[in-house]
Amino acid sequence: MRERFSALVGPRAKAMWVMTFHSACVRILRREADKVGMRSTFSIYDAADSQRLMSMVLRDMDLDPKRYNPRSFSHQVSNLKNELVDEETYASRTGEASPHQEQVLAEAYSMYQRRLRQANAMDFDDLIMTTVHMFQAFPDVAEHYRRRFRHVMVDEYQDTNRPQYMLIKRLAEIHRNLAVVGDPDQSIYKWRGAD
């Protein structure tokens, strides 16, 4: 894609960000890491790393892995993040009257996020959620990036989920130059929340 842009627009393409949502968020978060309590050298956990960490969290909570499956907990945390629900929000929604499983999930999610921060790490789902939350918490940072991107173009829009939509909505608020290309018949990420 970058090569095609370079061929079309020439040297100006060097100033363009031609990348995935996650890559763009990594670039933004490395620059703004202090705003979210991280160091710019943070690690990014893939699905296997995340599941391994969740296994350790559940083991430290003395939970039977057969009854409290780490893969299931990782999936539930991922779903929450894909709805922009951080661990504090989920814990505040989950009280003593909530089902036991939800209480356990709230505790596991909080411990999981605490361990990520201690390791100066984020998981894949954190990248977009954290960027969106940072833009909400720090309007000056959001303003900087809104001014930086006079035009935003999203390819494969049919595979965009809510956090990705919120991200591009924030980036395109000033100039309102947003173009999207997609085909709903080719959507392959509905299972990940693409709508």
QUINORBEL-V872260 format. One record per residue. RES is the residue in three letters. PSI is psi in radians with two decimals (* if undefined). OMEGA is omega in degrees with one decimal (NA if undefined). BURIAL is # if it has 9 or more other ideal C-beta (glycine too) atoms within 8 Angstrom, else .. Layout:
RES:PSI:OMEGA:BURIAL + RES:PSI:OMEGA:BURIAL
//
This chain:
MET:-0.79:179.7:. + ARG:-0.71:179.5:. + GLU:-0.69:178.5:. + ARG:-0.72:177.0:. + PHE:-0.75:179.4:# + SER:-0.72:179.1:# + ALA:-0.59:-178.5:. + LEU:-0.76:-172.9:. + VAL:-0.10:176.8:. + GLY:-2.60:-173.9:. + PRO:-0.41:179.2:. + ARG:-0.34:-179.2:. + ALA:-0.40:179.8:# + LYS:-0.48:-179.8:. + ALA:-0.15:-178.1:. + MET:2.59:173.4:. + TRP:1.83:177.3:. + VAL:1.72:-172.7:. + MET:3.05:177.2:. + THR:2.89:174.9:. + PHE:-0.80:-176.4:. + HIS:-0.72:178.8:# + SER:-0.71:177.9:. + ALA:-0.74:179.6:# + CYS:-0.67:176.8:# + VAL:-0.78:-179.5:# + ARG:-0.78:179.6:# + ILE:-0.81:-177.0:# + LEU:-0.59:176.8:# + ARG:-0.65:179.4:# + ARG:-0.62:-174.1:. + GLU:0.38:-172.4:# + ALA:-0.67:-178.2:# + ASP:-0.48:180.0:. + LYS:-0.47:-178.1:# + VAL:0.30:175.6:# + GLY:0.48:-179.9:. + MET:2.92:169.3:# + ARG:2.64:-175.0:. + SER:-0.23:-179.7:. + THR:0.35:-176.0:. + PHE:2.61:176.2:# + SER:2.77:176.9:. + ILE:2.09:180.0:# + TYR:2.28:173.6:# + ASP:-3.08:-175.6:. + ALA:-0.70:-179.5:. + ALA:-0.75:177.4:. + ASP:-0.76:-179.0:# + SER:-0.77:-179.6:# + GLN:-0.66:177.7:# + ARG:-0.75:178.2:. + LEU:-0.74:178.5:# + MET:-0.65:176.5:# + SER:-0.75:179.2:# + MET:-0.71:178.8:# + VAL:-0.85:-178.3:# + LEU:-0.63:176.8:# + ARG:-0.74:179.4:# + ASP:-0.38:175.9:. + MET:0.05:-179.3:# + ASP:0.75:179.5:. + LEU:2.44:179.0:# + ASP:2.07:-177.2:. + PRO:-0.34:177.0:# + LYS:-0.61:179.3:. + ARG:-0.61:-179.4:. + TYR:1.50:-174.0:# + ASN:2.13:-179.7:. + PRO:-0.66:179.0:# + ARG:-0.73:179.0:. + SER:-0.75:179.2:. + PHE:-0.72:177.4:# + SER:-0.73:179.4:# + HIS:-0.75:179.7:. + GLN:-0.71:177.3:# + VAL:-0.74:177.5:# + SER:-0.76:178.1:# + ASN:-0.72:178.1:# + LEU:-0.77:-179.9:# + LYS:-0.58:177.9:# + ASN:-0.07:170.7:# + GLU:0.18:179.8:. + LEU:0.55:178.9:# + VAL:1.90:178.5:. + ASP:3.06:-174.3:# + GLU:-0.61:179.9:# + GLU:-0.73:178.6:. + THR:-0.77:-180.0:. + TYR:-0.74:179.7:# + ALA:-0.64:-179.6:# + SER:-0.47:177.2:. + ARG:-0.42:-173.3:. + THR:1.84:179.9:# + GLY:-2.99:-178.9:. + GLU:-0.45:-179.5:. + ALA:-0.16:180.0:. + SER:2.71:175.8:# + PRO:2.61:-177.6:. + HIS:-0.74:-178.4:. + GLN:-0.71:179.0:. + GLU:-0.66:177.5:# + GLN:-0.74:178.5:# + VAL:-0.75:178.2:# + LEU:-0.74:179.6:# + ALA:-0.77:179.4:# + GLU:-0.76:-180.0:# + ALA:-0.75:179.5:# + TYR:-0.80:179.9:# + SER:-0.79:-179.3:# + MET:-0.69:178.4:# + TYR:-0.83:-179.6:# + GLN:-0.67:178.2:# + ARG:-0.74:179.0:. + ARG:-0.68:176.5:# + LEU:-0.84:-179.0:# + ARG:-0.71:179.0:# + GLN:-0.56:179.6:. + ALA:0.06:-173.8:. + ASN:0.95:-176.0:# + ALA:2.77:172.1:# + MET:2.62:171.9:# + ASP:3.03:-174.1:# + PHE:-0.70:-179.2:# + ASP:-0.49:178.9:# + ASP:-0.53:-172.1:# + LEU:-0.88:-178.3:# + ILE:-0.79:-179.1:# + MET:-0.77:-178.1:# + THR:-0.67:178.6:# + THR:-0.79:178.8:# + VAL:-0.80:179.8:# + HIS:-0.67:178.3:# + MET:-0.75:178.0:# + PHE:-0.62:178.5:# + GLN:-0.69:-176.1:. + ALA:-0.48:-176.7:. + PHE:1.49:-177.3:# + PRO:-0.54:179.3:. + ASP:-0.64:177.4:. + VAL:-0.79:178.1:# + ALA:-0.73:-180.0:# + GLU:-0.73:179.1:# + HIS:-0.83:-177.5:. + TYR:-0.56:175.1:# + ARG:-0.68:178.3:# + ARG:-0.55:-179.5:. + ARG:-0.66:-176.2:. + PHE:1.68:178.7:# + ARG:-0.49:178.8:. + HIS:2.40:177.2:. + VAL:2.26:178.1:# + MET:2.29:-179.5:. + VAL:2.15:175.7:# + ASP:2.75:-179.3:. + GLU:0.74:-176.2:# + TYR:-0.44:-179.7:# + GLN:-0.32:-179.6:# + ASP:0.31:179.6:# + THR:2.31:176.4:# + ASN:-3.12:-174.5:# + ARG:-0.86:179.3:# + PRO:-0.69:178.9:# + GLN:-0.72:177.2:# + TYR:-0.79:179.6:# + MET:-0.65:178.3:# + LEU:-0.89:-177.8:# + ILE:-0.54:176.5:# + LYS:-0.77:178.5:. + ARG:-0.72:-177.7:# + LEU:-0.51:-175.2:# + ALA:0.13:-173.8:# + GLU:-0.63:-175.5:. + ILE:-1.01:-173.3:. + HIS:-0.38:-180.0:. + ARG:0.64:176.0:. + ASN:1.39:-177.6:. + LEU:2.23:175.5:# + ALA:2.37:177.6:. + VAL:2.59:178.7:# + VAL:2.23:179.8:. + GLY:2.88:179.4:# + ASP:1.91:-177.3:. + PRO:-0.42:178.4:. + ASP:-0.20:-179.9:. + GLN:0.23:-179.0:. + SER:2.22:179.6:# + ILE:0.01:-175.5:. + TYR:0.50:176.7:# + LYS:-0.61:179.9:. + TRP:-0.35:179.7:. + ARG:0.19:176.1:. + GLY:0.08:178.8:# + ALA:2.25:-180.0:# + ASP:*:NA:.
//
